[in-house]
């Protein structure tokens, strides 16, 4: 009996640790956005989905089920699912997997905020500030080196 409860606690701690480190990784990957695209998947989406999975599997999910934001998100997710099903039924879509990926993105991204509030610490604030600095530096670098991106649009990007 004691071994079972000890194993459950250690698995829960491991899941929370994976949630924390995947949140750190999501914050550090965020400034690079489309630069970290692999075929049709973005690294940020993969990491955010990992945050979502570890949040749901962890013991923090029960704390947030009664949260007002979480309840309103349930209504949003349900209406989004109904609209996707209606679109699939009413219209012939050429890429239903794209709709599924957008739905998964809308499902997973709010859990970044929930995970942020659970693991709120000075280290997380420092990483968030570093991520914003990287984002601003990349934006300024793009503005200075390539201020006019119309040429890329004309080339088909």
Biotite code that builds the C-alpha atoms (Angstrom):
import biotite.structure as struc

atoms = struc.array([
    struc.Atom([0.000, 0.000, 0.000], chain_id="A", res_id=1, res_name="UNK", atom_name="CA", element="C"),
    struc.Atom([2.764, 2.446, 0.909], chain_id="A", res_id=2, res_name="UNK", atom_name="CA", element="C"),
    struc.Atom([4.711, 1.581, -2.236], chain_id="A", res_id=3, res_name="UNK", atom_name="CA", element="C"),
    struc.Atom([1.681, 2.307, -4.392], chain_id="A", res_id=4, res_name="UNK", atom_name="CA", element="C"),
    struc.Atom([1.095, 5.736, -2.849], chain_id="A", res_id=5, res_name="UNK", atom_name="CA", element="C"),
    struc.Atom([4.810, 6.554, -3.070], chain_id="A", res_id=6, res_name="UNK", atom_name="CA", element="C"),
    struc.Atom([4.822, 5.569, -6.738], chain_id="A", res_id=7, res_name="UNK", atom_name="CA", element="C"),
    struc.Atom([1.734, 7.707, -7.402], chain_id="A", res_id=8, res_name="UNK", atom_name="CA", element="C"),
    struc.Atom([3.343, 10.719, -5.722], chain_id="A", res_id=9, res_name="UNK", atom_name="CA", element="C"),
    struc.Atom([6.592, 10.286, -7.660], chain_id="A", res_id=10, res_name="UNK", atom_name="CA", element="C"),
    struc.Atom([4.728, 9.958, -10.988], chain_id="A", res_id=11, res_name="UNK", atom_name="CA", element="C"),
    struc.Atom([2.734, 13.096, -10.150], chain_id="A", res_id=12, res_name="UNK", atom_name="CA", element="C"),
    struc.Atom([5.927, 14.991, -9.303], chain_id="A", res_id=13, res_name="UNK", atom_name="CA", element="C"),
    struc.Atom([7.523, 13.796, -12.542], chain_id="A", res_id=14, res_name="UNK", atom_name="CA", element="C"),
    struc.Atom([4.516, 14.959, -14.587], chain_id="A", res_id=15, res_name="UNK", atom_name="CA", element="C"),
    struc.Atom([4.593, 18.361, -12.856], chain_id="A", res_id=16, res_name="UNK", atom_name="CA", element="C"),
    struc.Atom([8.322, 18.619, -13.538], chain_id="A", res_id=17, res_name="UNK", atom_name="CA", element="C"),
    struc.Atom([7.807, 17.813, -17.239], chain_id="A", res_id=18, res_name="UNK", atom_name="CA", element="C"),
    struc.Atom([5.011, 20.407, -17.290], chain_id="A", res_id=19, res_name="UNK", atom_name="CA", element="C"),
    struc.Atom([7.315, 23.027, -15.786], chain_id="A", res_id=20, res_name="UNK", atom_name="CA", element="C"),
    struc.Atom([10.219, 22.365, -18.162], chain_id="A", res_id=21, res_name="UNK", atom_name="CA", element="C"),
    struc.Atom([7.980, 22.188, -21.206], chain_id="A", res_id=22, res_name="UNK", atom_name="CA", element="C"),
    struc.Atom([6.531, 25.556, -20.154], chain_id="A", res_id=23, res_name="UNK", atom_name="CA", element="C"),
    struc.Atom([10.072, 26.950, -19.974], chain_id="A", res_id=24, res_name="UNK", atom_name="CA", element="C"),
    struc.Atom([10.780, 25.514, -23.410], chain_id="A", res_id=25, res_name="UNK", atom_name="CA", element="C"),
    struc.Atom([7.560, 26.996, -24.833], chain_id="A", res_id=26, res_name="UNK", atom_name="CA", element="C"),
    struc.Atom([8.514, 30.423, -23.548], chain_id="A", res_id=27, res_name="UNK", atom_name="CA", element="C"),
    struc.Atom([12.003, 30.159, -25.062], chain_id="A", res_id=28, res_name="UNK", atom_name="CA", element="C"),
    struc.Atom([10.733, 28.818, -28.410], chain_id="A", res_id=29, res_name="UNK", atom_name="CA", element="C"),
    struc.Atom([8.012, 31.479, -28.752], chain_id="A", res_id=30, res_name="UNK", atom_name="CA", element="C"),
    struc.Atom([10.158, 34.307, -30.219], chain_id="A", res_id=31, res_name="UNK", atom_name="CA", element="C"),
    struc.Atom([11.322, 32.148, -33.105], chain_id="A", res_id=32, res_name="UNK", atom_name="CA", element="C"),
    struc.Atom([7.803, 31.314, -34.329], chain_id="A", res_id=33, res_name="UNK", atom_name="CA", element="C"),
    struc.Atom([7.851, 30.362, -38.017], chain_id="A", res_id=34, res_name="UNK", atom_name="CA", element="C"),
    struc.Atom([11.609, 29.859, -38.037], chain_id="A", res_id=35, res_name="UNK", atom_name="CA", element="C"),
    struc.Atom([11.103, 26.563, -36.197], chain_id="A", res_id=36, res_name="UNK", atom_name="CA", element="C"),
    struc.Atom([8.592, 25.094, -38.632], chain_id="A", res_id=37, res_name="UNK", atom_name="CA", element="C"),
    struc.Atom([9.002, 21.451, -39.594], chain_id="A", res_id=38, res_name="UNK", atom_name="CA", element="C"),
    struc.Atom([6.907, 20.564, -42.655], chain_id="A", res_id=39, res_name="UNK", atom_name="CA", element="C"),
    struc.Atom([3.441, 21.618, -41.471], chain_id="A", res_id=40, res_name="UNK", atom_name="CA", element="C"),
    struc.Atom([4.114, 21.520, -37.719], chain_id="A", res_id=41, res_name="UNK", atom_name="CA", element="C"),
    struc.Atom([5.573, 24.233, -35.542], chain_id="A", res_id=42, res_name="UNK", atom_name="CA", element="C"),
    struc.Atom([7.843, 23.390, -32.639], chain_id="A", res_id=43, res_name="UNK", atom_name="CA", element="C"),
    struc.Atom([5.871, 25.807, -30.463], chain_id="A", res_id=44, res_name="UNK", atom_name="CA", element="C"),
    struc.Atom([2.671, 23.870, -31.160], chain_id="A", res_id=45, res_name="UNK", atom_name="CA", element="C"),
    struc.Atom([4.324, 20.586, -30.234], chain_id="A", res_id=46, res_name="UNK", atom_name="CA", element="C"),
    struc.Atom([5.697, 22.000, -26.990], chain_id="A", res_id=47, res_name="UNK", atom_name="CA", element="C"),
    struc.Atom([2.363, 23.647, -26.118], chain_id="A", res_id=48, res_name="UNK", atom_name="CA", element="C"),
    struc.Atom([0.592, 20.356, -26.718], chain_id="A", res_id=49, res_name="UNK", atom_name="CA", element="C"),
    struc.Atom([3.103, 18.734, -24.332], chain_id="A", res_id=50, res_name="UNK", atom_name="CA", element="C"),
    struc.Atom([2.234, 21.401, -21.740], chain_id="A", res_id=51, res_name="UNK", atom_name="CA", element="C"),
    struc.Atom([-1.455, 20.603, -22.290], chain_id="A", res_id=52, res_name="UNK", atom_name="CA", element="C"),
    struc.Atom([-0.969, 16.826, -21.933], chain_id="A", res_id=53, res_name="UNK", atom_name="CA", element="C"),
    struc.Atom([1.147, 17.117, -18.785], chain_id="A", res_id=54, res_name="UNK", atom_name="CA", element="C"),
    struc.Atom([-1.306, 19.603, -17.270], chain_id="A", res_id=55, res_name="UNK", atom_name="CA", element="C"),
    struc.Atom([-4.259, 17.306, -17.869], chain_id="A", res_id=56, res_name="UNK", atom_name="CA", element="C"),
    struc.Atom([-2.401, 14.227, -16.608], chain_id="A", res_id=57, res_name="UNK", atom_name="CA", element="C"),
    struc.Atom([-1.019, 16.037, -13.564], chain_id="A", res_id=58, res_name="UNK", atom_name="CA", element="C"),
    struc.Atom([-2.750, 16.724, -10.281], chain_id="A", res_id=59, res_name="UNK", atom_name="CA", element="C"),
    struc.Atom([-3.238, 20.437, -11.075], chain_id="A", res_id=60, res_name="UNK", atom_name="CA", element="C"),
    struc.Atom([-6.125, 19.809, -13.469], chain_id="A", res_id=61, res_name="UNK", atom_name="CA", element="C"),
    struc.Atom([-8.582, 19.234, -10.615], chain_id="A", res_id=62, res_name="UNK", atom_name="CA", element="C"),
    struc.Atom([-7.681, 22.597, -9.072], chain_id="A", res_id=63, res_name="UNK", atom_name="CA", element="C"),
    struc.Atom([-8.627, 24.500, -12.219], chain_id="A", res_id=64, res_name="UNK", atom_name="CA", element="C"),
    struc.Atom([-11.793, 22.626, -13.212], chain_id="A", res_id=65, res_name="UNK", atom_name="CA", element="C"),
    struc.Atom([-13.896, 24.993, -11.097], chain_id="A", res_id=66, res_name="UNK", atom_name="CA", element="C"),
    struc.Atom([-12.114, 28.142, -12.306], chain_id="A", res_id=67, res_name="UNK", atom_name="CA", element="C"),
    struc.Atom([-14.416, 30.613, -14.082], chain_id="A", res_id=68, res_name="UNK", atom_name="CA", element="C"),
    struc.Atom([-11.965, 31.042, -16.962], chain_id="A", res_id=69, res_name="UNK", atom_name="CA", element="C"),
    struc.Atom([-11.800, 27.296, -17.426], chain_id="A", res_id=70, res_name="UNK", atom_name="CA", element="C"),
    struc.Atom([-15.599, 27.020, -17.485], chain_id="A", res_id=71, res_name="UNK", atom_name="CA", element="C"),
    struc.Atom([-15.885, 29.735, -20.126], chain_id="A", res_id=72, res_name="UNK", atom_name="CA", element="C"),
    struc.Atom([-13.163, 28.048, -22.169], chain_id="A", res_id=73, res_name="UNK", atom_name="CA", element="C"),
    struc.Atom([-15.233, 24.853, -22.116], chain_id="A", res_id=74, res_name="UNK", atom_name="CA", element="C"),
    struc.Atom([-18.083, 26.748, -23.771], chain_id="A", res_id=75, res_name="UNK", atom_name="CA", element="C"),
    struc.Atom([-15.653, 28.174, -26.341], chain_id="A", res_id=76, res_name="UNK", atom_name="CA", element="C"),
    struc.Atom([-14.131, 24.759, -27.109], chain_id="A", res_id=77, res_name="UNK", atom_name="CA", element="C"),
    struc.Atom([-17.570, 23.179, -27.462], chain_id="A", res_id=78, res_name="UNK", atom_name="CA", element="C"),
    struc.Atom([-18.773, 25.903, -29.830], chain_id="A", res_id=79, res_name="UNK", atom_name="CA", element="C"),
    struc.Atom([-15.560, 25.548, -31.828], chain_id="A", res_id=80, res_name="UNK", atom_name="CA", element="C"),
    struc.Atom([-16.076, 21.796, -32.100], chain_id="A", res_id=81, res_name="UNK", atom_name="CA", element="C"),
    struc.Atom([-19.684, 22.275, -33.213], chain_id="A", res_id=82, res_name="UNK", atom_name="CA", element="C"),
    struc.Atom([-18.609, 24.772, -35.879], chain_id="A", res_id=83, res_name="UNK", atom_name="CA", element="C"),
    struc.Atom([-15.910, 22.398, -37.174], chain_id="A", res_id=84, res_name="UNK", atom_name="CA", element="C"),
    struc.Atom([-18.378, 19.509, -37.335], chain_id="A", res_id=85, res_name="UNK", atom_name="CA", element="C"),
    struc.Atom([-20.926, 21.731, -39.074], chain_id="A", res_id=86, res_name="UNK", atom_name="CA", element="C"),
    struc.Atom([-18.326, 22.859, -41.603], chain_id="A", res_id=87, res_name="UNK", atom_name="CA", element="C"),
    struc.Atom([-17.371, 19.256, -42.297], chain_id="A", res_id=88, res_name="UNK", atom_name="CA", element="C"),
    struc.Atom([-21.020, 18.294, -42.744], chain_id="A", res_id=89, res_name="UNK", atom_name="CA", element="C"),
    struc.Atom([-22.146, 21.320, -44.754], chain_id="A", res_id=90, res_name="UNK", atom_name="CA", element="C"),
    struc.Atom([-19.112, 22.051, -46.897], chain_id="A", res_id=91, res_name="UNK", atom_name="CA", element="C"),
    struc.Atom([-16.552, 19.905, -48.582], chain_id="A", res_id=92, res_name="UNK", atom_name="CA", element="C"),
    struc.Atom([-13.279, 20.945, -47.070], chain_id="A", res_id=93, res_name="UNK", atom_name="CA", element="C"),
    struc.Atom([-10.067, 20.162, -48.860], chain_id="A", res_id=94, res_name="UNK", atom_name="CA", element="C"),
    struc.Atom([-8.035, 20.046, -45.649], chain_id="A", res_id=95, res_name="UNK", atom_name="CA", element="C"),
    struc.Atom([-9.982, 18.780, -42.646], chain_id="A", res_id=96, res_name="UNK", atom_name="CA", element="C"),
    struc.Atom([-6.704, 18.045, -40.851], chain_id="A", res_id=97, res_name="UNK", atom_name="CA", element="C"),
    struc.Atom([-5.906, 21.762, -40.880], chain_id="A", res_id=98, res_name="UNK", atom_name="CA", element="C"),
    struc.Atom([-9.134, 22.418, -39.008], chain_id="A", res_id=99, res_name="UNK", atom_name="CA", element="C"),
    struc.Atom([-8.219, 19.707, -36.524], chain_id="A", res_id=100, res_name="UNK", atom_name="CA", element="C"),
    struc.Atom([-4.801, 21.267, -35.951], chain_id="A", res_id=101, res_name="UNK", atom_name="CA", element="C"),
    struc.Atom([-6.371, 24.686, -35.359], chain_id="A", res_id=102, res_name="UNK", atom_name="CA", element="C"),
    struc.Atom([-8.802, 23.115, -32.906], chain_id="A", res_id=103, res_name="UNK", atom_name="CA", element="C"),
    struc.Atom([-5.971, 21.398, -31.033], chain_id="A", res_id=104, res_name="UNK", atom_name="CA", element="C"),
    struc.Atom([-4.072, 24.682, -30.953], chain_id="A", res_id=105, res_name="UNK", atom_name="CA", element="C"),
    struc.Atom([-7.100, 26.498, -29.503], chain_id="A", res_id=106, res_name="UNK", atom_name="CA", element="C"),
    struc.Atom([-7.472, 23.684, -26.989], chain_id="A", res_id=107, res_name="UNK", atom_name="CA", element="C"),
    struc.Atom([-3.834, 23.605, -25.868], chain_id="A", res_id=108, res_name="UNK", atom_name="CA", element="C"),
    struc.Atom([-2.706, 27.245, -25.805], chain_id="A", res_id=109, res_name="UNK", atom_name="CA", element="C"),
    struc.Atom([-4.807, 28.411, -22.822], chain_id="A", res_id=110, res_name="UNK", atom_name="CA", element="C"),
    struc.Atom([-3.097, 25.800, -20.675], chain_id="A", res_id=111, res_name="UNK", atom_name="CA", element="C"),
    struc.Atom([0.100, 27.810, -20.987], chain_id="A", res_id=112, res_name="UNK", atom_name="CA", element="C"),
    struc.Atom([-1.509, 30.422, -18.755], chain_id="A", res_id=113, res_name="UNK", atom_name="CA", element="C"),
    struc.Atom([-2.737, 27.827, -16.276], chain_id="A", res_id=114, res_name="UNK", atom_name="CA", element="C"),
    struc.Atom([0.722, 26.240, -16.132], chain_id="A", res_id=115, res_name="UNK", atom_name="CA", element="C"),
    struc.Atom([2.328, 29.656, -15.775], chain_id="A", res_id=116, res_name="UNK", atom_name="CA", element="C"),
    struc.Atom([0.248, 30.435, -12.686], chain_id="A", res_id=117, res_name="UNK", atom_name="CA", element="C"),
    struc.Atom([1.045, 27.056, -11.150], chain_id="A", res_id=118, res_name="UNK", atom_name="CA", element="C"),
    struc.Atom([4.808, 27.339, -11.655], chain_id="A", res_id=119, res_name="UNK", atom_name="CA", element="C"),
    struc.Atom([5.032, 31.084, -11.073], chain_id="A", res_id=120, res_name="UNK", atom_name="CA", element="C"),
    struc.Atom([8.561, 31.867, -9.864], chain_id="A", res_id=121, res_name="UNK", atom_name="CA", element="C"),
    struc.Atom([11.401, 34.327, -10.339], chain_id="A", res_id=122, res_name="UNK", atom_name="CA", element="C"),
    struc.Atom([13.127, 31.967, -12.777], chain_id="A", res_id=123, res_name="UNK", atom_name="CA", element="C"),
    struc.Atom([10.007, 31.844, -14.936], chain_id="A", res_id=124, res_name="UNK", atom_name="CA", element="C"),
    struc.Atom([9.793, 35.647, -14.908], chain_id="A", res_id=125, res_name="UNK", atom_name="CA", element="C"),
    struc.Atom([13.454, 35.889, -15.963], chain_id="A", res_id=126, res_name="UNK", atom_name="CA", element="C"),
    struc.Atom([12.932, 33.426, -18.812], chain_id="A", res_id=127, res_name="UNK", atom_name="CA", element="C"),
    struc.Atom([9.820, 35.343, -19.905], chain_id="A", res_id=128, res_name="UNK", atom_name="CA", element="C"),
    struc.Atom([11.756, 38.622, -19.942], chain_id="A", res_id=129, res_name="UNK", atom_name="CA", element="C"),
    struc.Atom([14.591, 36.955, -21.879], chain_id="A", res_id=130, res_name="UNK", atom_name="CA", element="C"),
    struc.Atom([12.062, 35.642, -24.391], chain_id="A", res_id=131, res_name="UNK", atom_name="CA", element="C"),
    struc.Atom([10.567, 39.113, -24.895], chain_id="A", res_id=132, res_name="UNK", atom_name="CA", element="C"),
    struc.Atom([14.068, 40.577, -25.358], chain_id="A", res_id=133, res_name="UNK", atom_name="CA", element="C"),
    struc.Atom([14.869, 37.917, -27.987], chain_id="A", res_id=134, res_name="UNK", atom_name="CA", element="C"),
    struc.Atom([11.558, 38.647, -29.720], chain_id="A", res_id=135, res_name="UNK", atom_name="CA", element="C"),
    struc.Atom([12.232, 42.399, -29.833], chain_id="A", res_id=136, res_name="UNK", atom_name="CA", element="C"),
    struc.Atom([15.823, 41.867, -30.987], chain_id="A", res_id=137, res_name="UNK", atom_name="CA", element="C"),
    struc.Atom([14.712, 39.579, -33.822], chain_id="A", res_id=138, res_name="UNK", atom_name="CA", element="C"),
    struc.Atom([11.997, 42.059, -34.832], chain_id="A", res_id=139, res_name="UNK", atom_name="CA", element="C"),
    struc.Atom([14.479, 44.957, -34.901], chain_id="A", res_id=140, res_name="UNK", atom_name="CA", element="C"),
    struc.Atom([16.985, 42.857, -36.814], chain_id="A", res_id=141, res_name="UNK", atom_name="CA", element="C"),
    struc.Atom([14.360, 41.971, -39.404], chain_id="A", res_id=142, res_name="UNK", atom_name="CA", element="C"),
    struc.Atom([13.271, 45.602, -39.645], chain_id="A", res_id=143, res_name="UNK", atom_name="CA", element="C"),
    struc.Atom([16.832, 46.823, -40.170], chain_id="A", res_id=144, res_name="UNK", atom_name="CA", element="C"),
    struc.Atom([17.912, 44.107, -42.610], chain_id="A", res_id=145, res_name="UNK", atom_name="CA", element="C"),
    struc.Atom([14.652, 43.488, -44.500], chain_id="A", res_id=146, res_name="UNK", atom_name="CA", element="C"),
    struc.Atom([12.321, 46.458, -44.033], chain_id="A", res_id=147, res_name="UNK", atom_name="CA", element="C"),
    struc.Atom([10.321, 45.682, -47.178], chain_id="A", res_id=148, res_name="UNK", atom_name="CA", element="C"),
    struc.Atom([9.065, 42.099, -47.431], chain_id="A", res_id=149, res_name="UNK", atom_name="CA", element="C"),
    struc.Atom([6.982, 42.563, -50.589], chain_id="A", res_id=150, res_name="UNK", atom_name="CA", element="C"),
    struc.Atom([9.700, 40.904, -52.654], chain_id="A", res_id=151, res_name="UNK", atom_name="CA", element="C"),
    struc.Atom([9.155, 37.664, -50.709], chain_id="A", res_id=152, res_name="UNK", atom_name="CA", element="C"),
    struc.Atom([5.406, 37.921, -51.274], chain_id="A", res_id=153, res_name="UNK", atom_name="CA", element="C"),
    struc.Atom([6.005, 38.286, -54.988], chain_id="A", res_id=154, res_name="UNK", atom_name="CA", element="C"),
    struc.Atom([8.263, 35.217, -54.887], chain_id="A", res_id=155, res_name="UNK", atom_name="CA", element="C"),
    struc.Atom([5.435, 33.168, -53.367], chain_id="A", res_id=156, res_name="UNK", atom_name="CA", element="C"),
    struc.Atom([6.221, 33.174, -49.655], chain_id="A", res_id=157, res_name="UNK", atom_name="CA", element="C"),
])
